Amino acid sequence: MKKIYLIALTVLVTVSACRKLDVSVDSQYVNGNFPSTSNDYAALLGTMYTNLASNYAIAYWRMQELSTDEAIIPARDGNFDDGGQYRQLHYHTWTYDHPNVTGIWQWGFGGINNCNRLINLTVASKVDTTIKAANIAEVKAMRALYYFFMMDTYGNVPLITDFPVASLPATQPRATIFKFIETELLSILPQLPAKSSNAATNVLQYGRPTKGMAFALLAKLYLNSEYYTGVARYPEAVAMADSVQTNTNYFLDAKYRDIFLPNNGPQINETIFAVPYDQQIPGNQFTRFGFYYYLVQAYGFNVGLSIAMSTTPEFYKRFNLAGDFRTKTWLVGPQYYPDGNGGFTNQPVYYSDGTTQIVITPDLVLVPPKPMDIGNTQASQASGVRSLKYYPDPAIIQATRLNGNDVPVFRLSDILLMKAEAILRGAAPTTVRGVLQTPDYLVNLLRTRSGATTASGVTLDTLLDERARELSWEGWRRNDLIRFGKFEVEYPLPNDVLSMNKDVRRRIYPIPITEIKLNGNLVQNPGYDQ
């Protein structure tokens, strides 16, 4: 989607948690160029979003999905192994110098330090007091989001709120970070805008924090509270979900596929907060790494693509409900030409011989001795169910090999499923818009929209499967499996000679060794050698 807030952006500050701590907040400004207008600050605030987009649907997504059954990048006769980084995520054997472990720490704390810089600049500005308060609330909401990502991914992390940083920060307990995020969000809620019925207003707010985004993040925080802090907060999770639903401008879109098409954006009614992508900033990776290159001409483009990223056979088996449109978001079985709108025609797609129809198979059969390798024959190239959820945009892919589809972080469907789960875990159901919302009712809102058979007697296990069907490849699978105690469940592939590391301490990633060497106040997470 074509994005609103990325105007006049020329600076992207990505300072890691332990670097350049002596840089003054006004070192790059003098009286002649110090930001003074609302447009100046809108441009400055845009750096929060360019940084977020730079890694959210790439390296961060890989850490959340490739470490689960939801996504896998197997090697193909040595190709796509990339030093073993993808199989290390799959088998939970990553180390403190894994490239994603290091890169995402620097991405997250670079974003946090940039937010701290922006808060200082805004406080020092001469803009209208009301505008200043709104800008500060926007930055604090983004800082809270970054901190949630870091706390969820790394556990005990430093808490940094000043810029420049006066001294090397120490590691803080996860409960401390949890409390900080909660307090920040609750304090800025009055200053955040609410989604309205005015389309022009929603365009301006799109991809930026709103009250709905804060409520959604708090709901996610409270739903995971028992794991993060040892204290269950399920009634609060329900309350935050209800706070989102109170705004009737959030409602389920009629067609599931519309949420993820290349032109998705502020017109999607259930999106609460999304990361926008287009040609001007790094696109998301889903087609480049997870398509099937024998299909590219049928879809209207002709560029070199990686073919390795798919889902596991075990995960795909969950897409087993009669009539469920969500099943059509996967490339599997005999392939047909697309209809250009997220669906398919009846015209088969053939290999270059013109007679053999392309057939994608679910199984990933390994070919030892190369680790997590399925070979590189034509048959093995067609192995592995690919996601078509983020429908490819030929115009963008032809130029960059990346998607321009926006990637939702929070949407109403997740809110409904979080509420259902919190109720199953002990919270009381509540009445919203005149209806008592039981877990069955909430799940069936989504099933009905997707054309699937309705549910009866939803349990935690069936709810987890529903989250898989509804939220596949949206970056929440690791978070879900940890909360359900299933992150260590292994589903071996045929001929697999390696085993998953089932150490529960792998539920959080290590602090990068480069950061610890630079900052002796950081304490490594248990289970990782220094």
C-alpha positions in Angstrom: 0.0 0.0 0.0 1.2 3.5 -0.8 2.2 5.1 2.5 1.3 8.3 4.1 3.8 9.1 6.7 7.0 8.4 4.7 7.4 12.0 3.3 10.7 13.8 3.4 12.5 11.1 5.3 16.2 11.2 4.9 17.5 10.0 8.3 17.1 6.6 9.9 18.8 6.3 13.3 19.5 2.7 14.2 21.7 3.0 17.3 22.1 -0.3 19.1 21.6 -0.6 22.9 25.3 -0.2 23.6 26.7 2.0 20.9 27.2 5.7 20.4 25.9 6.5 23.9 27.6 9.9 24.0 25.8 11.4 21.0 24.0 14.6 22.0 20.3 14.8 21.2 20.8 18.1 19.3 24.2 17.2 17.7 22.8 17.2 14.2 20.7 20.4 14.6 21.4 24.1 14.8 19.0 27.0 15.0 18.7 27.0 11.2 17.6 23.4 10.8 16.0 22.6 14.2 12.5 21.2 13.4 9.8 23.7 14.2 6.6 22.9 12.3 4.2 20.0 12.5 5.4 18.8 9.1 8.9 18.7 10.4 8.0 16.5 13.3 5.8 14.3 11.1 8.8 13.7 9.0 11.0 12.9 12.0 8.4 10.6 13.4 8.5 8.7 10.2 11.9 7.2 11.1 10.1 5.0 13.6 8.1 3.4 10.9 10.9 3.0 8.3 12.9 1.2 10.9 10.0 -1.0 11.9 9.4 -2.0 8.2 13.1 -2.7 7.6 13.0 -6.0 9.5 9.5 -6.8 10.8 8.4 -9.0 7.8 11.9 -10.4 7.2 14.4 -11.2 10.0 12.0 -10.6 12.9 9.3 -12.7 11.2 11.8 -15.5 10.7 12.6 -15.7 14.4 8.9 -15.9 15.2 7.9 -18.4 12.5 10.9 -20.5 11.4 11.4 -21.6 15.0 7.9 -23.2 14.8 6.0 -25.7 12.7 4.4 -22.8 10.7 7.3 -22.0 8.4 10.5 -23.8 7.3 13.3 -23.1 4.8 14.8 -26.5 3.9 18.0 -26.7 1.9 17.8 -28.0 -1.6 21.0 -29.9 -2.4 22.9 -27.3 -0.4 21.1 -24.3 -1.8 19.3 -22.0 0.6 21.2 -23.4 3.6 22.9 -20.0 4.2 25.3 -21.2 6.8 22.7 -23.3 8.6 20.8 -20.3 10.0 17.4 -21.5 9.0 17.9 -25.1 10.3 19.2 -23.7 13.5 15.9 -21.9 14.0 14.0 -25.0 13.1 15.9 -27.3 15.5 16.2 -24.7 18.2 20.0 -24.8 18.1 20.7 -21.1 17.5 23.6 -19.5 19.3 24.4 -16.1 20.7 26.0 -15.1 17.4 23.2 -16.2 15.1 22.7 -13.4 12.5 19.0 -12.9 13.3 19.6 -12.9 17.0 22.2 -10.1 16.6 20.3 -8.2 13.9 17.0 -8.1 15.6 18.4 -7.0 18.9 20.1 -4.1 17.1 16.9 -3.4 15.1 14.7 -3.3 18.3 17.0 -1.3 20.4 17.8 1.0 17.5 14.1 1.6 17.3 13.9 2.3 21.0 16.8 4.7 21.1 15.4 6.5 18.1 12.1 6.9 20.0 14.0 8.3 23.0 15.7 10.8 20.7 12.4 11.8 19.2 10.8 12.3 22.6 13.6 14.7 23.6 13.3 16.6 20.4 9.6 16.9 20.7 9.8 18.1 24.3 12.3 20.8 23.2 10.1 21.9 20.3 8.0 25.0 20.1 5.0 23.3 18.4 1.5 23.7 19.9 1.1 22.0 23.3 -1.7 19.8 22.1 0.2 18.7 19.0 3.3 18.1 21.2 1.3 15.8 23.6 -0.1 13.9 20.6 3.4 13.5 19.1 4.9 12.3 22.4 2.1 9.8 22.8 2.6 8.4 19.3 6.3 7.9 20.0 5.8 6.3 23.4 3.3 3.9 21.8 5.8 2.9 19.2 8.5 2.5 21.9 6.1 0.3 23.9 5.6 -1.9 20.8 9.4 -2.2 20.2 9.8 -3.1 23.9 7.1 -5.7 23.6 9.0 -7.3 20.7 12.3 -7.3 22.6 10.8 -8.6 25.9 8.9 -11.4 24.1 11.9 -12.4 22.1 14.8 -11.9 24.5 13.1 -12.0 27.9 15.2 -9.9 30.3 16.4 -6.8 28.5 17.7 -3.3 29.4 15.2 -0.5 30.0 16.4 2.6 28.3 14.3 5.8 28.3 16.9 8.6 28.1 18.9 9.9 25.1 21.8 10.2 25.1 22.3 7.3 27.5 24.2 8.4 30.5 25.7 5.0 31.4 25.7 1.5 30.1 22.3 0.0 30.8 21.9 -3.2 32.8 19.6 -6.1 32.1 16.2 -5.8 33.8 13.8 -8.6 34.8 11.0 -9.3 32.3 8.4 -8.3 34.9 9.9 -4.8 35.0 9.7 -4.4 31.2 6.1 -5.7 31.3 5.2 -3.1 33.9 6.9 -0.3 31.9 5.0 -1.2 28.8 1.7 -1.5 30.6 2.2 1.9 32.5 3.2 3.7 29.3 0.3 2.5 27.3 -2.3 3.3 29.9 -0.8 6.8 30.5 -0.9 7.8 26.8 -4.3 6.4 25.9 -6.1 9.7 26.3 -3.8 11.4 23.8 -4.0 8.6 21.1 -6.6 9.1 18.3 -9.5 6.6 17.8 -10.4 5.0 14.5 -13.3 7.0 13.0 -15.8 6.6 10.3 -14.1 9.3 8.3 -12.0 7.6 5.5 -9.6 10.6 5.1 -8.9 10.6 8.8 -8.2 6.9 8.8 -5.8 7.2 5.9 -3.8 9.7 8.0 -3.8 7.4 11.0 -3.0 4.2 9.1 0.1 2.4 10.2 0.4 4.7 13.3 -0.6 4.1 16.9 -4.3 4.6 17.8 -6.3 3.7 20.9 -7.2 0.5 19.2 -3.5 -0.4 18.8 -2.8 0.4 22.5 -5.8 -1.8 23.6 -4.6 -4.6 21.3 -1.1 -4.5 22.6 -2.3 -4.5 26.2 -4.6 -7.4 25.4 -1.6 -9.3 24.1 0.4 -8.3 27.1 -2.2 -9.5 29.6 -2.9 -12.7 27.7 0.8 -13.7 28.1 1.1 -12.3 31.6 1.1 -15.6 33.3 4.1 -16.7 31.2 5.9 -13.3 31.3 5.5 -12.5 35.0 3.9 -15.6 36.7 0.7 -13.6 37.4 -2.4 -14.4 35.3 -4.3 -11.4 34.0 -7.0 -13.0 31.8 -9.9 -10.7 32.9 -7.8 -7.7 31.9 -7.2 -9.3 28.5 -10.9 -9.6 28.0 -11.4 -6.0 29.1 -8.9 -4.8 26.5 -10.5 -6.9 23.8 -13.8 -5.3 24.7 -12.3 -1.9 24.5 -11.3 -2.6 20.9 -14.8 -3.9 20.0 -16.5 -0.9 21.6 -15.3 1.1 18.6 -17.8 0.0 16.0 -15.5 1.2 13.2 -13.6 -2.1 13.6 -15.5 -4.9 12.1 -14.7 -8.1 10.1 -14.2 -7.6 6.4 -16.6 -9.7 4.2 -13.7 -11.4 2.4 -10.8 -12.9 4.2 -8.5 -12.6 1.2 -9.0 -8.8 0.9 -7.1 -8.3 4.1 -3.8 -9.4 2.5 -4.1 -8.4 -1.2 -1.5 -6.0 -2.7 -3.8 -3.0 -2.3 -4.6 -3.6 1.3 -4.5 -0.5 3.5 -6.7 1.8 5.5 -9.8 0.6 3.7 -9.5 -2.8 5.5 -12.0 -2.5 8.4 -10.5 -5.0 10.8 -6.8 -3.9 10.6 -5.9 -2.2 13.9 -2.2 -1.7 13.2 -0.2 -2.8 10.2 3.4 -2.4 8.9 3.0 -0.7 5.4 5.2 -1.8 2.6 5.9 -0.4 -0.9 8.7 0.1 -3.4 10.2 2.9 -1.5 11.2 0.8 1.6 12.1 -2.8 1.9 9.2 -5.0 0.9 8.1 -8.1 2.8 9.8 -11.4 1.8 6.9 -13.8 1.3 6.9 -14.2 -2.5 10.7 -13.9 -2.9 11.5 -16.7 -0.5 8.3 -18.8 -0.6 6.9 -18.9 -4.2 7.5 -21.6 -6.8 9.4 -20.2 -9.8 7.7 -22.4 -12.4 4.6 -20.4 -11.6 6.0 -16.9 -12.1 4.8 -16.4 -15.6 1.3 -17.6 -14.8 1.2 -14.9 -12.1 2.4 -12.1 -14.5 6.1 -11.7 -13.6 9.4 -13.3 -14.5 12.1 -12.8 -12.0 14.5 -15.1 -10.1 13.0 -16.2 -6.8 14.1 -18.5 -4.0 11.8 -21.5 -3.7 12.6 -22.9 -0.3 10.2 -21.3 2.2 7.1 -23.3 2.9 5.1 -24.7 5.8 5.5 -28.1 7.4 3.1 -31.0 6.5 2.0 -31.1 10.1 0.9 -27.5 10.1 -0.9 -27.7 6.8 -3.0 -30.6 8.1 -4.9 -28.0 10.3 -6.5 -26.6 7.2 -9.1 -29.3 7.1 -12.5 -27.5 7.5 -15.0 -28.0 4.8 -15.6 -24.8 2.8 -12.9 -22.8 4.5 -11.6 -20.2 2.2 -8.4 -19.9 4.3 -7.3 -23.2 2.8 -7.0 -21.4 -0.5 -4.3 -19.2 0.8 -1.8 -22.1 0.2 -0.2 -23.3 -3.0 -0.7 -27.1 -2.9 -1.9 -29.8 -5.3 -2.6 -29.2 -9.0 -1.9 -25.6 -10.0 -4.2 -23.3 -12.0 -3.9 -19.8 -13.4 -4.8 -17.1 -10.8 -7.9 -15.0 -11.4 -6.1 -11.8 -10.4 -8.1 -11.3 -7.3 -6.8 -13.9 -4.8 -8.5 -16.9 -6.4 -8.0 -19.3 -9.3 -9.4 -20.1 -12.7 -9.9 -23.6 -14.1 -6.9 -23.3 -16.5 -4.1 -25.6 -15.6 -0.5 -24.3 -15.3 2.0 -26.6 -17.1 5.7 -27.1 -17.0 7.7 -26.0 -20.1 6.8 -29.3 -21.8 3.2 -28.0 -22.2 1.6 -31.2 -21.0 2.7 -31.8 -17.4 0.6 -29.9 -14.9 2.5 -28.4 -12.0 1.6 -30.2 -8.8 2.9 -29.0 -5.4 3.0 -31.7 -2.7 2.9 -31.2 1.1 5.6 -33.7 2.1 9.2 -32.6 2.8 11.3 -35.8 2.5 14.9 -35.2 3.6 17.8 -36.6 1.6 20.7 -37.2 4.0 23.6 -36.7 4.6 23.2 -33.0 4.0 21.2 -31.6 7.0 17.6 -30.5 6.6 18.0 -31.0 2.8 15.3 -32.3 0.5 17.3 -32.3 -2.7 16.9 -30.3 -5.9 15.2 -32.4 -8.4 12.1 -31.1 -10.1 9.9 -33.3 -7.8 11.7 -32.0 -4.7 11.4 -28.4 -5.9 7.7 -28.9 -5.9 7.7 -30.3 -2.3 6.4 -28.1 0.4 3.1 -26.1 0.7 3.7 -22.5 -0.1 1.8 -19.6 1.3 -0.2 -17.4 -1.1 -1.7 -15.4 1.8 0.1 -12.2 0.8 -1.0 -12.3 -2.8 1.9 -11.4 -5.2 1.9 -8.0 -6.9 3.5 -8.4 -10.3 4.4 -4.7 -10.7 6.4 -4.6 -7.5 7.8 -8.1 -7.6 9.1 -7.6 -11.2 11.2 -4.7 -9.9 12.3 -5.8 -6.4 11.4 -9.5 -5.9 9.6 -8.4 -2.8 5.9 -7.9 -1.9 4.3 -4.6 -1.4 1.4 -6.0 0.7 1.1 -4.4 4.1 1.6 -6.9 7.0 -0.9 -6.7 9.8 0.4 -6.7 13.4 -2.9 -6.5 15.2 -6.3 -7.1 13.6 -9.8 -7.7 15.0 -9.7 -11.4 14.3 -6.8 -11.8 16.7 -8.6 -9.7 19.3 -11.6 -12.1 19.1 -9.4 -15.2 19.4 -7.5 -13.7 22.3 -10.8 -13.0 24.1 -12.0 -16.5 23.5 -8.7 -17.9 24.9 -8.8 -15.7 28.0 -12.3 -16.9 28.7 -11.2 -20.5 28.3 -8.4 -19.8 30.7 -10.8 -18.6 33.4 -12.1 -15.1 32.6 -15.8 -14.5 32.5 -17.5 -13.9 29.1 -18.9 -10.5 28.5 -21.7 -9.0 26.5 -20.6 -6.7 23.6 -23.0 -5.1 21.2 -25.9 -6.9 22.8 -24.4 -10.4 22.5 -22.9 -12.7 25.1 -19.5 -13.5 23.6 -18.7 -17.1 24.4 -15.6 -18.8 22.9 -17.9 -20.7 20.5 -19.5 -17.4 19.4 -16.2 -15.7 18.9 -14.6 -18.5 16.9 -17.7 -18.9 14.7 -17.6 -15.2 13.7 -14.4 -16.0 11.9 -15.5 -19.4 10.6 -18.6 -17.9 9.1 -16.7 -15.2 7.4 -14.4 -17.8 5.9 -17.2 -20.2 4.8 -16.1 -22.9 7.2 -18.2 -25.3 9.2 -19.1 -23.8 12.6 -17.6 -25.0 15.9 -19.2 -26.4 19.0 -17.5 -26.9 22.3 -14.3 -24.9 21.6 -11.4 -26.0 23.8 -7.9 -24.6 24.2 -6.5 -27.2 21.8 -9.1 -26.5 19.1 -8.6 -22.7 19.7 -4.9 -23.1 19.1 -5.7 -24.8 15.8 -8.1 -21.9 15.0 -5.4 -19.4 15.6 -3.2 -21.4 13.2 -5.8 -21.2 10.5 -6.7 -17.6 11.0 -3.3 -16.0 11.7 -0.9 -18.2 9.7 2.3 -16.3 8.7 1.3 -13.2 10.7 4.2 -13.5 13.1 2.4 -14.9 16.2 3.1 -18.7 16.1 6.1 -18.7 18.4 4.2 -16.6 20.9 1.2 -18.9 20.7 3.1 -22.1 21.1 5.1 -20.9 24.1 1.9 -19.8 25.8 0.3 -23.2 25.1 3.4 -25.1 26.3 3.9 -26.6 22.9 7.0 -24.8 21.6 9.2 -27.9 22.2 6.9 -30.3 20.4 8.8 -31.9 17.5 7.4 -33.1 14.2 10.2 -35.0 12.6 10.5 -34.9 8.8 11.0 -38.3 7.0 14.7 -39.3 7.1 15.5 -36.6 9.6 18.9 -37.3 11.3 18.8 -34.2 13.5 16.6 -33.6 16.6 15.1 -30.5 18.1 16.7 -29.0 21.2 13.8 -29.3 23.7 15.4 -27.2 26.4 12.6 -24.9 27.6 15.2 -22.1 28.1 15.1 -21.8 24.3 11.7 -20.0 24.7 13.8 -16.9 24.8 16.7 -16.0 22.5 20.2 -15.2 23.8 21.5 -11.7 24.2 24.0 -11.3 21.3 27.6 -11.9 22.4 28.7 -8.7 20.6 26.4 -6.7 22.9 27.7 -8.4 26.0 31.3 -7.7 25.0 30.5 -4.1 24.6 28.4 -3.8 27.7 29.4 -5.8 30.8 26.2 -4.8 32.6 24.1 -7.2 30.3 23.5 -10.6 31.8 23.2 -13.5 29.4 20.0 -15.5 29.5 20.2 -19.0 31.1 21.1 -21.9 28.9 23.5 -19.9 26.7 27.2 -20.1 27.2 29.0 -16.8 27.2 
